[in-house]
Amino acid sequence: MNPASPASPHLQLKPRFRLQWEPAQNAHVLLYPEGMVKLNLSSAEILKRCDGTRDLAKIVEDIEAAFNTENLGDEVRGFIGEAQRRGWLE
């Protein structure tokens, strides 16, 4: 599957991962049985949208609207690709 394809299926976190706000970290984190990943704001915003209801094109559109900017597609696709490589998404 090519994550850059607008026809990509809807993206979602794999069941073993949980995205949540962690007050002790003052950040969103991705929890999984072996540990935790502290996320920056943009990474958390992208993963929040990987809820099984949006494809990549919609996620890019939502992120650009949330940050009131354009041309974030390459960055969002790059992060999604890395998240897929790390096994966070299905």
PyMOL Python script that loads the backbone (N, CA, C, O; Angstrom):
from pymol import cmd

cmd.read_pdbstr("""\
ATOM      1  N   MET A   1       0.839  -1.174   0.000  1.00  0.00           N
ATOM      2  CA  MET A   1       0.000   0.000   0.000  1.00  0.00           C
ATOM      3  C   MET A   1       0.883   1.236   0.000  1.00  0.00           C
ATOM      4  O   MET A   1       1.862   1.312   0.742  1.00  0.00           O
ATOM      5  N   ASN A   2       0.536   2.185  -0.822  1.00  0.00           N
ATOM      6  CA  ASN A   2       1.271   3.439  -0.886  1.00  0.00           C
ATOM      7  C   ASN A   2       0.565   4.464  -0.018  1.00  0.00           C
ATOM      8  O   ASN A   2      -0.546   4.871  -0.358  1.00  0.00           O
ATOM      9  N   PRO A   3       1.167   4.911   1.109  1.00  0.00           N
ATOM     10  CA  PRO A   3       0.489   5.847   1.988  1.00  0.00           C
ATOM     11  C   PRO A   3       0.228   7.193   1.335  1.00  0.00           C
ATOM     12  O   PRO A   3      -0.577   7.972   1.846  1.00  0.00           O
ATOM     13  N   ALA A   4       0.883   7.491   0.222  1.00  0.00           N
ATOM     14  CA  ALA A   4       0.685   8.774  -0.434  1.00  0.00           C
ATOM     15  C   ALA A   4      -0.545   8.765  -1.337  1.00  0.00           C
ATOM     16  O   ALA A   4      -0.943   9.812  -1.849  1.00  0.00           O
ATOM     17  N   SER A   5      -1.144   7.610  -1.535  1.00  0.00           N
ATOM     18  CA  SER A   5      -2.282   7.511  -2.434  1.00  0.00           C
ATOM     19  C   SER A   5      -3.545   8.064  -1.802  1.00  0.00           C
ATOM     20  O   SER A   5      -3.900   7.668  -0.692  1.00  0.00           O
ATOM     21  N   PRO A   6      -4.252   8.995  -2.503  1.00  0.00           N
ATOM     22  CA  PRO A   6      -5.489   9.531  -1.956  1.00  0.00           C
ATOM     23  C   PRO A   6      -6.569   8.468  -1.847  1.00  0.00           C
ATOM     24  O   PRO A   6      -7.555   8.653  -1.134  1.00  0.00           O
ATOM     25  N   ALA A   7      -6.386   7.341  -2.560  1.00  0.00           N
ATOM     26  CA  ALA A   7      -7.367   6.272  -2.486  1.00  0.00           C
ATOM     27  C   ALA A   7      -7.057   5.291  -1.366  1.00  0.00           C
ATOM     28  O   ALA A   7      -7.661   4.221  -1.290  1.00  0.00           O
ATOM     29  N   SER A   8      -6.115   5.652  -0.494  1.00  0.00           N
ATOM     30  CA  SER A   8      -5.752   4.775   0.614  1.00  0.00           C
ATOM     31  C   SER A   8      -6.959   4.499   1.488  1.00  0.00           C
ATOM     32  O   SER A   8      -7.839   5.350   1.613  1.00  0.00           O
ATOM     33  N   PRO A   9      -7.016   3.329   2.092  1.00  0.00           N
ATOM     34  CA  PRO A   9      -8.119   3.048   3.005  1.00  0.00           C
ATOM     35  C   PRO A   9      -8.055   3.948   4.235  1.00  0.00           C
ATOM     36  O   PRO A   9      -7.063   4.632   4.485  1.00  0.00           O
ATOM     37  N   HIS A  10      -9.121   3.920   4.970  1.00  0.00           N
ATOM     38  CA  HIS A  10      -9.162   4.708   6.202  1.00  0.00           C
ATOM     39  C   HIS A  10      -8.093   4.212   7.155  1.00  0.00           C
ATOM     40  O   HIS A  10      -7.890   3.007   7.309  1.00  0.00           O
ATOM     41  N   LEU A  11      -7.415   5.149   7.790  1.00  0.00           N
ATOM     42  CA  LEU A  11      -6.304   4.828   8.677  1.00  0.00           C
ATOM     43  C   LEU A  11      -6.769   4.798  10.121  1.00  0.00           C
ATOM     44  O   LEU A  11      -7.620   5.589  10.528  1.00  0.00           O
ATOM     45  N   GLN A  12      -6.202   3.878  10.892  1.00  0.00           N
ATOM     46  CA  GLN A  12      -6.497   3.832  12.325  1.00  0.00           C
ATOM     47  C   GLN A  12      -5.353   3.182  13.081  1.00  0.00           C
ATOM     48  O   GLN A  12      -4.571   2.407  12.530  1.00  0.00           O
ATOM     49  N   LEU A  13      -5.281   3.522  14.365  1.00  0.00           N
ATOM     50  CA  LEU A  13      -4.281   2.909  15.227  1.00  0.00           C
ATOM     51  C   LEU A  13      -4.563   1.425  15.357  1.00  0.00           C
ATOM     52  O   LEU A  13      -5.722   1.009  15.383  1.00  0.00           O
ATOM     53  N   LYS A  14      -3.516   0.629  15.438  1.00  0.00           N
ATOM     54  CA  LYS A  14      -3.693  -0.789  15.718  1.00  0.00           C
ATOM     55  C   LYS A  14      -4.230  -0.931  17.138  1.00  0.00           C
ATOM     56  O   LYS A  14      -3.946  -0.085  17.987  1.00  0.00           O
ATOM     57  N   PRO A  15      -4.992  -1.971  17.409  1.00  0.00           N
ATOM     58  CA  PRO A  15      -5.642  -2.121  18.715  1.00  0.00           C
ATOM     59  C   PRO A  15      -4.706  -2.096  19.919  1.00  0.00           C
ATOM     60  O   PRO A  15      -5.135  -1.720  21.010  1.00  0.00           O
ATOM     61  N   ARG A  16      -3.464  -2.478  19.758  1.00  0.00           N
ATOM     62  CA  ARG A  16      -2.555  -2.516  20.915  1.00  0.00           C
ATOM     63  C   ARG A  16      -2.025  -1.145  21.313  1.00  0.00           C
ATOM     64  O   ARG A  16      -1.332  -1.017  22.322  1.00  0.00           O
ATOM     65  N   PHE A  17      -2.349  -0.109  20.521  1.00  0.00           N
ATOM     66  CA  PHE A  17      -1.892   1.251  20.802  1.00  0.00           C
ATOM     67  C   PHE A  17      -3.045   2.118  21.289  1.00  0.00           C
ATOM     68  O   PHE A  17      -4.185   1.976  20.847  1.00  0.00           O
ATOM     69  N   ARG A  18      -2.719   3.021  22.213  1.00  0.00           N
ATOM     70  CA  ARG A  18      -3.724   3.957  22.724  1.00  0.00           C
ATOM     71  C   ARG A  18      -3.113   5.350  22.776  1.00  0.00           C
ATOM     72  O   ARG A  18      -2.040   5.556  23.345  1.00  0.00           O
ATOM     73  N   LEU A  19      -3.813   6.296  22.176  1.00  0.00           N
ATOM     74  CA  LEU A  19      -3.393   7.694  22.189  1.00  0.00           C
ATOM     75  C   LEU A  19      -4.118   8.394  23.325  1.00  0.00           C
ATOM     76  O   LEU A  19      -5.342   8.312  23.428  1.00  0.00           O
ATOM     77  N   GLN A  20      -3.367   9.084  24.181  1.00  0.00           N
ATOM     78  CA  GLN A  20      -4.011   9.809  25.278  1.00  0.00           C
ATOM     79  C   GLN A  20      -3.149  10.976  25.730  1.00  0.00           C
ATOM     80  O   GLN A  20      -1.942  11.012  25.491  1.00  0.00           O
ATOM     81  N   TRP A  21      -3.797  11.926  26.387  1.00  0.00           N
ATOM     82  CA  TRP A  21      -3.097  13.054  27.000  1.00  0.00           C
ATOM     83  C   TRP A  21      -2.493  12.562  28.302  1.00  0.00           C
ATOM     84  O   TRP A  21      -3.178  11.914  29.093  1.00  0.00           O
ATOM     85  N   GLU A  22      -1.245  12.855  28.535  1.00  0.00           N
ATOM     86  CA  GLU A  22      -0.549  12.443  29.752  1.00  0.00           C
ATOM     87  C   GLU A  22      -0.106  13.707  30.486  1.00  0.00           C
ATOM     88  O   GLU A  22       0.869  14.344  30.086  1.00  0.00           O
ATOM     89  N   PRO A  23      -0.817  14.078  31.563  1.00  0.00           N
ATOM     90  CA  PRO A  23      -0.467  15.301  32.288  1.00  0.00           C
ATOM     91  C   PRO A  23       0.985  15.314  32.784  1.00  0.00           C
ATOM     92  O   PRO A  23       1.630  16.362  32.763  1.00  0.00           O
ATOM     93  N   ALA A  24       1.496  14.180  33.223  1.00  0.00           N
ATOM     94  CA  ALA A  24       2.871  14.130  33.730  1.00  0.00           C
ATOM     95  C   ALA A  24       3.880  14.480  32.639  1.00  0.00           C
ATOM     96  O   ALA A  24       4.943  15.029  32.930  1.00  0.00           O
ATOM     97  N   GLN A  25       3.558  14.168  31.404  1.00  0.00           N
ATOM     98  CA  GLN A  25       4.441  14.472  30.262  1.00  0.00           C
ATOM     99  C   GLN A  25       4.095  15.830  29.642  1.00  0.00           C
ATOM    100  O   GLN A  25       4.859  16.371  28.844  1.00  0.00           O
ATOM    101  N   ASN A  26       2.932  16.369  30.021  1.00  0.00           N
ATOM    102  CA  ASN A  26       2.406  17.593  29.418  1.00  0.00           C
ATOM    103  C   ASN A  26       2.354  17.459  27.894  1.00  0.00           C
ATOM    104  O   ASN A  26       2.697  18.382  27.155  1.00  0.00           O
ATOM    105  N   ALA A  27       1.913  16.278  27.453  1.00  0.00           N
ATOM    106  CA  ALA A  27       1.869  15.979  26.024  1.00  0.00           C
ATOM    107  C   ALA A  27       0.963  14.780  25.780  1.00  0.00           C
ATOM    108  O   ALA A  27       0.637  14.026  26.697  1.00  0.00           O
ATOM    109  N   HIS A  28       0.566  14.622  24.519  1.00  0.00           N
ATOM    110  CA  HIS A  28      -0.088  13.389  24.124  1.00  0.00           C
ATOM    111  C   HIS A  28       0.984  12.307  24.027  1.00  0.00           C
ATOM    112  O   HIS A  28       2.127  12.579  23.657  1.00  0.00           O
ATOM    113  N   VAL A  29       0.604  11.100  24.360  1.00  0.00           N
ATOM    114  CA  VAL A  29       1.508   9.964  24.253  1.00  0.00           C
ATOM    115  C   VAL A  29       0.796   8.826  23.545  1.00  0.00           C
ATOM    116  O   VAL A  29      -0.432   8.742  23.550  1.00  0.00           O
ATOM    117  N   LEU A  30       1.573   7.966  22.945  1.00  0.00           N
ATOM    118  CA  LEU A  30       1.079   6.744  22.344  1.00  0.00           C
ATOM    119  C   LEU A  30       1.538   5.616  23.255  1.00  0.00           C
ATOM    120  O   LEU A  30       2.730   5.331  23.363  1.00  0.00           O
ATOM    121  N   LEU A  31       0.574   4.983  23.908  1.00  0.00           N
ATOM    122  CA  LEU A  31       0.885   3.894  24.842  1.00  0.00           C
ATOM    123  C   LEU A  31       0.749   2.555  24.144  1.00  0.00           C
ATOM    124  O   LEU A  31      -0.123   2.366  23.295  1.00  0.00           O
ATOM    125  N   TYR A  32       1.614   1.637  24.508  1.00  0.00           N
ATOM    126  CA  TYR A  32       1.557   0.274  24.003  1.00  0.00           C
ATOM    127  C   TYR A  32       2.182  -0.625  25.060  1.00  0.00           C
ATOM    128  O   TYR A  32       2.855  -0.125  25.962  1.00  0.00           O
ATOM    129  N   PRO A  33       1.977  -1.952  24.975  1.00  0.00           N
ATOM    130  CA  PRO A  33       2.430  -2.837  26.053  1.00  0.00           C
ATOM    131  C   PRO A  33       3.904  -2.698  26.419  1.00  0.00           C
ATOM    132  O   PRO A  33       4.259  -2.857  27.586  1.00  0.00           O
ATOM    133  N   GLU A  34       4.765  -2.406  25.455  1.00  0.00           N
ATOM    134  CA  GLU A  34       6.200  -2.329  25.740  1.00  0.00           C
ATOM    135  C   GLU A  34       6.662  -0.949  26.173  1.00  0.00           C
ATOM    136  O   GLU A  34       7.822  -0.783  26.550  1.00  0.00           O
ATOM    137  N   GLY A  35       5.778   0.053  26.129  1.00  0.00           N
ATOM    138  CA  GLY A  35       6.242   1.378  26.496  1.00  0.00           C
ATOM    139  C   GLY A  35       5.337   2.504  26.079  1.00  0.00           C
ATOM    140  O   GLY A  35       4.115   2.368  26.025  1.00  0.00           O
ATOM    141  N   MET A  36       5.974   3.632  25.783  1.00  0.00           N
ATOM    142  CA  MET A  36       5.250   4.854  25.492  1.00  0.00           C
ATOM    143  C   MET A  36       6.099   5.720  24.564  1.00  0.00           C
ATOM    144  O   MET A  36       7.327   5.732  24.656  1.00  0.00           O
ATOM    145  N   VAL A  37       5.427   6.441  23.673  1.00  0.00           N
ATOM    146  CA  VAL A  37       6.082   7.410  22.801  1.00  0.00           C
ATOM    147  C   VAL A  37       5.465   8.769  23.095  1.00  0.00           C
ATOM    148  O   VAL A  37       4.251   8.938  22.982  1.00  0.00           O
ATOM    149  N   LYS A  38       6.289   9.732  23.469  1.00  0.00           N
ATOM    150  CA  LYS A  38       5.818  11.097  23.686  1.00  0.00           C
ATOM    151  C   LYS A  38       5.741  11.785  22.322  1.00  0.00           C
ATOM    152  O   LYS A  38       6.700  11.756  21.550  1.00  0.00           O
ATOM    153  N   LEU A  39       4.604  12.399  22.036  1.00  0.00           N
ATOM    154  CA  LEU A  39       4.364  12.994  20.725  1.00  0.00           C
ATOM    155  C   LEU A  39       4.410  14.512  20.774  1.00  0.00           C
ATOM    156  O   LEU A  39       4.024  15.118  21.774  1.00  0.00           O
ATOM    157  N   ASN A  40       4.876  15.119  19.708  1.00  0.00           N
ATOM    158  CA  ASN A  40       4.766  16.568  19.608  1.00  0.00           C
ATOM    159  C   ASN A  40       3.349  16.905  19.140  1.00  0.00           C
ATOM    160  O   ASN A  40       2.574  16.011  18.800  1.00  0.00           O
ATOM    161  N   LEU A  41       3.020  18.181  19.126  1.00  0.00           N
ATOM    162  CA  LEU A  41       1.661  18.613  18.816  1.00  0.00           C
ATOM    163  C   LEU A  41       1.191  18.124  17.454  1.00  0.00           C
ATOM    164  O   LEU A  41       0.097  17.571  17.343  1.00  0.00           O
ATOM    165  N   SER A  42       1.993  18.318  16.421  1.00  0.00           N
ATOM    166  CA  SER A  42       1.542  17.930  15.084  1.00  0.00           C
ATOM    167  C   SER A  42       1.382  16.418  14.946  1.00  0.00           C
ATOM    168  O   SER A  42       0.440  15.960  14.299  1.00  0.00           O
ATOM    169  N   SER A  43       2.274  15.642  15.534  1.00  0.00           N
ATOM    170  CA  SER A  43       2.146  14.179  15.491  1.00  0.00           C
ATOM    171  C   SER A  43       0.860  13.725  16.185  1.00  0.00           C
ATOM    172  O   SER A  43       0.142  12.865  15.676  1.00  0.00           O
ATOM    173  N   ALA A  44       0.582  14.306  17.339  1.00  0.00           N
ATOM    174  CA  ALA A  44      -0.647  13.956  18.065  1.00  0.00           C
ATOM    175  C   ALA A  44      -1.880  14.327  17.258  1.00  0.00           C
ATOM    176  O   ALA A  44      -2.842  13.561  17.209  1.00  0.00           O
ATOM    177  N   GLU A  45      -1.862  15.490  16.626  1.00  0.00           N
ATOM    178  CA  GLU A  45      -3.011  15.923  15.832  1.00  0.00           C
ATOM    179  C   GLU A  45      -3.248  14.981  14.652  1.00  0.00           C
ATOM    180  O   GLU A  45      -4.394  14.687  14.314  1.00  0.00           O
ATOM    181  N   ILE A  46      -2.181  14.511  14.031  1.00  0.00           N
ATOM    182  CA  ILE A  46      -2.329  13.565  12.930  1.00  0.00           C
ATOM    183  C   ILE A  46      -2.901  12.250  13.456  1.00  0.00           C
ATOM    184  O   ILE A  46      -3.859  11.724  12.890  1.00  0.00           O
ATOM    185  N   LEU A  47      -2.322  11.712  14.537  1.00  0.00           N
ATOM    186  CA  LEU A  47      -2.792  10.423  15.053  1.00  0.00           C
ATOM    187  C   LEU A  47      -4.222  10.489  15.587  1.00  0.00           C
ATOM    188  O   LEU A  47      -4.951   9.500  15.515  1.00  0.00           O
ATOM    189  N   LYS A  48      -4.629  11.636  16.120  1.00  0.00           N
ATOM    190  CA  LYS A  48      -6.032  11.785  16.565  1.00  0.00           C
ATOM    191  C   LYS A  48      -6.986  11.535  15.404  1.00  0.00           C
ATOM    192  O   LYS A  48      -8.093  11.034  15.600  1.00  0.00           O
ATOM    193  N   ARG A  49      -6.564  11.875  14.228  1.00  0.00           N
ATOM    194  CA  ARG A  49      -7.418  11.735  13.048  1.00  0.00           C
ATOM    195  C   ARG A  49      -7.342  10.346  12.422  1.00  0.00           C
ATOM    196  O   ARG A  49      -8.096  10.039  11.499  1.00  0.00           O
ATOM    197  N   CYS A  50      -6.450   9.519  12.911  1.00  0.00           N
ATOM    198  CA  CYS A  50      -6.349   8.128  12.436  1.00  0.00           C
ATOM    199  C   CYS A  50      -7.304   7.276  13.271  1.00  0.00           C
ATOM    200  O   CYS A  50      -6.886   6.422  14.053  1.00  0.00           O
ATOM    201  N   ASP A  51      -8.586   7.533  13.082  1.00  0.00           N
ATOM    202  CA  ASP A  51      -9.620   6.887  13.901  1.00  0.00           C
ATOM    203  C   ASP A  51     -10.494   5.925  13.101  1.00  0.00           C
ATOM    204  O   ASP A  51     -11.541   5.482  13.574  1.00  0.00           O
ATOM    205  N   GLY A  52     -10.053   5.607  11.882  1.00  0.00           N
ATOM    206  CA  GLY A  52     -10.799   4.672  11.050  1.00  0.00           C
ATOM    207  C   GLY A  52     -11.891   5.327  10.217  1.00  0.00           C
ATOM    208  O   GLY A  52     -12.582   4.637   9.467  1.00  0.00           O
ATOM    209  N   THR A  53     -12.065   6.644  10.328  1.00  0.00           N
ATOM    210  CA  THR A  53     -13.109   7.327   9.570  1.00  0.00           C
ATOM    211  C   THR A  53     -12.553   8.185   8.443  1.00  0.00           C
ATOM    212  O   THR A  53     -13.318   8.712   7.635  1.00  0.00           O
ATOM    213  N   ARG A  54     -11.244   8.333   8.376  1.00  0.00           N
ATOM    214  CA  ARG A  54     -10.632   9.227   7.390  1.00  0.00           C
ATOM    215  C   ARG A  54      -9.551   8.504   6.595  1.00  0.00           C
ATOM    216  O   ARG A  54      -8.815   7.671   7.122  1.00  0.00           O
ATOM    217  N   ASP A  55      -9.478   8.847   5.316  1.00  0.00           N
ATOM    218  CA  ASP A  55      -8.346   8.382   4.516  1.00  0.00           C
ATOM    219  C   ASP A  55      -7.261   9.458   4.572  1.00  0.00           C
ATOM    220  O   ASP A  55      -7.446  10.499   5.202  1.00  0.00           O
ATOM    221  N   LEU A  56      -6.162   9.211   3.931  1.00  0.00           N
ATOM    222  CA  LEU A  56      -5.025  10.121   4.002  1.00  0.00           C
ATOM    223  C   LEU A  56      -5.371  11.510   3.487  1.00  0.00           C
ATOM    224  O   LEU A  56      -4.974  12.507   4.090  1.00  0.00           O
ATOM    225  N   ALA A  57      -6.097  11.591   2.396  1.00  0.00           N
ATOM    226  CA  ALA A  57      -6.453  12.899   1.834  1.00  0.00           C
ATOM    227  C   ALA A  57      -7.272  13.715   2.829  1.00  0.00           C
ATOM    228  O   ALA A  57      -7.057  14.919   2.967  1.00  0.00           O
ATOM    229  N   LYS A  58      -8.197  13.077   3.515  1.00  0.00           N
ATOM    230  CA  LYS A  58      -9.028  13.783   4.497  1.00  0.00           C
ATOM    231  C   LYS A  58      -8.195  14.203   5.704  1.00  0.00           C
ATOM    232  O   LYS A  58      -8.408  15.284   6.253  1.00  0.00           O
ATOM    233  N   ILE A  59      -7.262  13.374   6.118  1.00  0.00           N
ATOM    234  CA  ILE A  59      -6.390  13.728   7.242  1.00  0.00           C
ATOM    235  C   ILE A  59      -5.573  14.964   6.890  1.00  0.00           C
ATOM    236  O   ILE A  59      -5.455  15.881   7.702  1.00  0.00           O
ATOM    237  N   VAL A  60      -5.012  14.994   5.695  1.00  0.00           N
ATOM    238  CA  VAL A  60      -4.239  16.169   5.257  1.00  0.00           C
ATOM    239  C   VAL A  60      -5.136  17.401   5.266  1.00  0.00           C
ATOM    240  O   VAL A  60      -4.744  18.452   5.772  1.00  0.00           O
ATOM    241  N   GLU A  61      -6.327  17.277   4.711  1.00  0.00           N
ATOM    242  CA  GLU A  61      -7.274  18.404   4.672  1.00  0.00           C
ATOM    243  C   GLU A  61      -7.590  18.899   6.083  1.00  0.00           C
ATOM    244  O   GLU A  61      -7.584  20.105   6.331  1.00  0.00           O
ATOM    245  N   ASP A  62      -7.863  17.986   6.998  1.00  0.00           N
ATOM    246  CA  ASP A  62      -8.184  18.352   8.383  1.00  0.00           C
ATOM    247  C   ASP A  62      -7.009  19.027   9.080  1.00  0.00           C
ATOM    248  O   ASP A  62      -7.202  20.002   9.807  1.00  0.00           O
ATOM    249  N   ILE A  63      -5.798  18.524   8.869  1.00  0.00           N
ATOM    250  CA  ILE A  63      -4.605  19.101   9.505  1.00  0.00           C
ATOM    251  C   ILE A  63      -4.349  20.508   8.973  1.00  0.00           C
ATOM    252  O   ILE A  63      -4.032  21.419   9.737  1.00  0.00           O
ATOM    253  N   GLU A  64      -4.487  20.678   7.666  1.00  0.00           N
ATOM    254  CA  GLU A  64      -4.288  22.012   7.100  1.00  0.00           C
ATOM    255  C   GLU A  64      -5.314  22.995   7.654  1.00  0.00           C
ATOM    256  O   GLU A  64      -4.978  24.150   7.914  1.00  0.00           O
ATOM    257  N   ALA A  65      -6.547  22.562   7.836  1.00  0.00           N
ATOM    258  CA  ALA A  65      -7.577  23.430   8.416  1.00  0.00           C
ATOM    259  C   ALA A  65      -7.269  23.725   9.884  1.00  0.00           C
ATOM    260  O   ALA A  65      -7.412  24.864  10.329  1.00  0.00           O
ATOM    261  N   ALA A  66      -6.849  22.706  10.637  1.00  0.00           N
ATOM    262  CA  ALA A  66      -6.567  22.881  12.066  1.00  0.00           C
ATOM    263  C   ALA A  66      -5.422  23.860  12.300  1.00  0.00           C
ATOM    264  O   ALA A  66      -5.449  24.644  13.249  1.00  0.00           O
ATOM    265  N   PHE A  67      -4.411  23.812  11.425  1.00  0.00           N
ATOM    266  CA  PHE A  67      -3.247  24.680  11.582  1.00  0.00           C
ATOM    267  C   PHE A  67      -3.348  25.939  10.713  1.00  0.00           C
ATOM    268  O   PHE A  67      -2.422  26.748  10.657  1.00  0.00           O
ATOM    269  N   ASN A  68      -4.500  26.084  10.034  1.00  0.00           N
ATOM    270  CA  ASN A  68      -4.775  27.259   9.206  1.00  0.00           C
ATOM    271  C   ASN A  68      -3.622  27.547   8.235  1.00  0.00           C
ATOM    272  O   ASN A  68      -3.109  28.663   8.151  1.00  0.00           O
ATOM    273  N   THR A  69      -3.241  26.495   7.509  1.00  0.00           N
ATOM    274  CA  THR A  69      -2.149  26.622   6.540  1.00  0.00           C
ATOM    275  C   THR A  69      -2.389  25.659   5.386  1.00  0.00           C
ATOM    276  O   THR A  69      -3.330  24.867   5.412  1.00  0.00           O
ATOM    277  N   GLU A  70      -1.540  25.732   4.386  1.00  0.00           N
ATOM    278  CA  GLU A  70      -1.631  24.857   3.222  1.00  0.00           C
ATOM    279  C   GLU A  70      -0.308  24.140   3.010  1.00  0.00           C
ATOM    280  O   GLU A  70       0.696  24.436   3.659  1.00  0.00           O
ATOM    281  N   ASN A  71      -0.334  23.200   2.094  1.00  0.00           N
ATOM    282  CA  ASN A  71       0.881  22.504   1.651  1.00  0.00           C
ATOM    283  C   ASN A  71       1.547  21.682   2.745  1.00  0.00           C
ATOM    284  O   ASN A  71       2.774  21.616   2.810  1.00  0.00           O
ATOM    285  N   LEU A  72       0.750  21.056   3.604  1.00  0.00           N
ATOM    286  CA  LEU A  72       1.304  20.169   4.627  1.00  0.00           C
ATOM    287  C   LEU A  72       1.271  18.706   4.200  1.00  0.00           C
ATOM    288  O   LEU A  72       1.682  17.824   4.955  1.00  0.00           O
ATOM    289  N   GLY A  73       0.786  18.453   2.999  1.00  0.00           N
ATOM    290  CA  GLY A  73       0.616  17.080   2.534  1.00  0.00           C
ATOM    291  C   GLY A  73       1.868  16.229   2.627  1.00  0.00           C
ATOM    292  O   GLY A  73       1.808  15.094   3.100  1.00  0.00           O
ATOM    293  N   ASP A  74       3.006  16.758   2.183  1.00  0.00           N
ATOM    294  CA  ASP A  74       4.238  15.964   2.220  1.00  0.00           C
ATOM    295  C   ASP A  74       4.632  15.617   3.649  1.00  0.00           C
ATOM    296  O   ASP A  74       5.065  14.499   3.929  1.00  0.00           O
ATOM    297  N   GLU A  75       4.480  16.582   4.549  1.00  0.00           N
ATOM    298  CA  GLU A  75       4.842  16.324   5.949  1.00  0.00           C
ATOM    299  C   GLU A  75       3.902  15.311   6.594  1.00  0.00           C
ATOM    300  O   GLU A  75       4.343  14.422   7.322  1.00  0.00           O
ATOM    301  N   VAL A  76       2.608  15.450   6.324  1.00  0.00           N
ATOM    302  CA  VAL A  76       1.632  14.503   6.888  1.00  0.00           C
ATOM    303  C   VAL A  76       1.877  13.118   6.315  1.00  0.00           C
ATOM    304  O   VAL A  76       1.892  12.136   7.058  1.00  0.00           O
ATOM    305  N   ARG A  77       2.071  13.022   4.996  1.00  0.00           N
ATOM    306  CA  ARG A  77       2.346  11.720   4.375  1.00  0.00           C
ATOM    307  C   ARG A  77       3.628  11.108   4.931  1.00  0.00           C
ATOM    308  O   ARG A  77       3.692   9.898   5.150  1.00  0.00           O
ATOM    309  N   GLY A  78       4.644  11.931   5.161  1.00  0.00           N
ATOM    310  CA  GLY A  78       5.892  11.430   5.730  1.00  0.00           C
ATOM    311  C   GLY A  78       5.690  10.861   7.117  1.00  0.00           C
ATOM    312  O   GLY A  78       6.216   9.795   7.439  1.00  0.00           O
ATOM    313  N   PHE A  79       4.921  11.573   7.952  1.00  0.00           N
ATOM    314  CA  PHE A  79       4.660  11.067   9.297  1.00  0.00           C
ATOM    315  C   PHE A  79       3.825   9.795   9.251  1.00  0.00           C
ATOM    316  O   PHE A  79       4.113   8.838   9.970  1.00  0.00           O
ATOM    317  N   ILE A  80       2.791   9.775   8.410  1.00  0.00           N
ATOM    318  CA  ILE A  80       1.954   8.571   8.279  1.00  0.00           C
ATOM    319  C   ILE A  80       2.812   7.390   7.829  1.00  0.00           C
ATOM    320  O   ILE A  80       2.665   6.284   8.349  1.00  0.00           O
ATOM    321  N   GLY A  81       3.694   7.615   6.878  1.00  0.00           N
ATOM    322  CA  GLY A  81       4.590   6.550   6.423  1.00  0.00           C
ATOM    323  C   GLY A  81       5.462   6.022   7.552  1.00  0.00           C
ATOM    324  O   GLY A  81       5.658   4.813   7.680  1.00  0.00           O
ATOM    325  N   GLU A  82       5.984   6.927   8.367  1.00  0.00           N
ATOM    326  CA  GLU A  82       6.814   6.508   9.505  1.00  0.00           C
ATOM    327  C   GLU A  82       5.974   5.759  10.540  1.00  0.00           C
ATOM    328  O   GLU A  82       6.431   4.763  11.100  1.00  0.00           O
ATOM    329  N   ALA A  83       4.761   6.222  10.795  1.00  0.00           N
ATOM    330  CA  ALA A  83       3.872   5.542  11.736  1.00  0.00           C
ATOM    331  C   ALA A  83       3.533   4.133  11.233  1.00  0.00           C
ATOM    332  O   ALA A  83       3.450   3.191  12.022  1.00  0.00           O
ATOM    333  N   GLN A  84       3.342   3.997   9.936  1.00  0.00           N
ATOM    334  CA  GLN A  84       3.087   2.666   9.362  1.00  0.00           C
ATOM    335  C   GLN A  84       4.329   1.796   9.490  1.00  0.00           C
ATOM    336  O   GLN A  84       4.232   0.617   9.828  1.00  0.00           O
ATOM    337  N   ARG A  85       5.491   2.370   9.222  1.00  0.00           N
ATOM    338  CA  ARG A  85       6.750   1.604   9.326  1.00  0.00           C
ATOM    339  C   ARG A  85       6.956   1.108  10.747  1.00  0.00           C
ATOM    340  O   ARG A  85       7.446  -0.002  10.954  1.00  0.00           O
ATOM    341  N   ARG A  86       6.587   1.920  11.723  1.00  0.00           N
ATOM    342  CA  ARG A  86       6.735   1.532  13.127  1.00  0.00           C
ATOM    343  C   ARG A  86       5.626   0.592  13.600  1.00  0.00           C
ATOM    344  O   ARG A  86       5.666   0.103  14.729  1.00  0.00           O
ATOM    345  N   GLY A  87       4.649   0.342  12.750  1.00  0.00           N
ATOM    346  CA  GLY A  87       3.581  -0.599  13.086  1.00  0.00           C
ATOM    347  C   GLY A  87       2.473  -0.009  13.934  1.00  0.00           C
ATOM    348  O   GLY A  87       1.733  -0.752  14.577  1.00  0.00           O
ATOM    349  N   TRP A  88       2.339   1.312  13.953  1.00  0.00           N
ATOM    350  CA  TRP A  88       1.298   1.945  14.766  1.00  0.00           C
ATOM    351  C   TRP A  88      -0.068   1.923  14.099  1.00  0.00           C
ATOM    352  O   TRP A  88      -1.093   1.921  14.780  1.00  0.00           O
ATOM    353  N   LEU A  89      -0.088   1.906  12.765  1.00  0.00           N
ATOM    354  CA  LEU A  89      -1.346   2.044  12.010  1.00  0.00           C
ATOM    355  C   LEU A  89      -1.689   0.798  11.229  1.00  0.00           C
ATOM    356  O   LEU A  89      -0.826   0.015  10.833  1.00  0.00           O
ATOM    357  N   GLU A  90      -2.994   0.644  11.021  1.00  0.00           N
ATOM    358  CA  GLU A  90      -3.463  -0.399  10.103  1.00  0.00           C
ATOM    359  C   GLU A  90      -4.395   0.199   9.092  1.00  0.00           C
ATOM    360  O   GLU A  90      -4.904  -0.511   8.225  1.00  0.00           O
TER     361      GLU A  90
END
""", "prot")
cmd.dss("prot")
cmd.show_as("cartoon", "prot")
cmd.util.cbc("prot")
cmd.orient("prot")
